[in-house]
Amino acid sequence: MIADSSFLIALFLEQDENHDNAIIDFSKVITDLILIPDRVLEEVFTVVTYKNGILYAIKVLERIKLNKRCFIYHLNSSEEEAIFALINKLKIRISFIDYCVAYLTIIKNEELLCYDQEIISFKKKYKSIV
């Protein structure tokens, strides 16, 4: 499983419209490892800091780090180059982080924990482009 920031933000922020769905979806992930791309973690930290404060954001990072089902994934240089090539090829106006998440779900053939319709659509449309 690969987590997008939309899922993680919903999981940790009660005021998010997808909070209840995120709790349910997270509880369904029992045996799978949840890969969290480092750039997604950066985005989650930023949003949570602005919405709930730095102390809460630090607690969120600690909870993620301590959860044995979560693994912070660092892109290697060849993956970054492949993402840059994908961006140049498609030239679709989505964020770099969205390209990263979609790319990783496609090349690793993983399910996506996400509520962002752009990424979900991207993955469906371009599942064989990588």
Beta strands, then each sheet from edge to edge (+ up, - down):
strand 1: 2-3
strand 2: 34-37
strand 3: 70-73
strand 4: 112-113
sheet 1: 1+ 4+
sheet 2: 2+ 3+
end
